[in-house]
Amino acid sequence: MADSDEYDVQKVIAEAAKAKSEGGFDQLKTVMDTYMFAWQDEIESLSSTDETFSMLRTSLVSLIIFYASESRNNKQNQTAKEVFVDGTSFEHTKTSSRLWNEYARFFEEIGRPKESEETFIEALKVENLDDKDSVWNAFLEMMHNQDGRANLTLSELKKAVADQGLEGGDDEDENDDDDMEVDGKDDGNDNNKSAD
């Protein structure tokens, strides 16, 4: 059984900050990658009923979010995107609504609302998502931040997503070329997938 300090995100953050101050962002990446891979391997060896599993999952999600945030802060948007993609693809963290919300927020922060929207929709397709309501609420907040959508209600957003056939179902990207219309407003963004 692991002690509570073994998965202490704050200790990793402090170690990463020290590495960055001594050797730049590449050194921070080395520290983060080392912990990410080690913690992913460790969680793979645990049963989901093990009390350490929940603690490690929470710590791993926090680590992913920190790593992506630091990447973004260092203008390493492609690295941030890769960290989020890895985290939202990994079996034991992909059901974290907190992780998906941060991933979608990342796209909003870099001026890519269409990709933010697509990320929220992808999150809503995840089976056993731990807090689907928080994803819907964050999605609605993002939509409110777009021009002409300040009065959009949650029920209107859910209807628009359902009408597009975007929630649930398989993971095929059959609707990737369709811009979702809400209140008759097309988001007007292209489908450029690059994060830089």
Helices and strands as residue ranges (DSSP letters): H 9-23, H 25-44, H 51-73, H 77-89, H 97-109, H 113-124, H 132-144, H 154-163, E 181-182, E 185-186
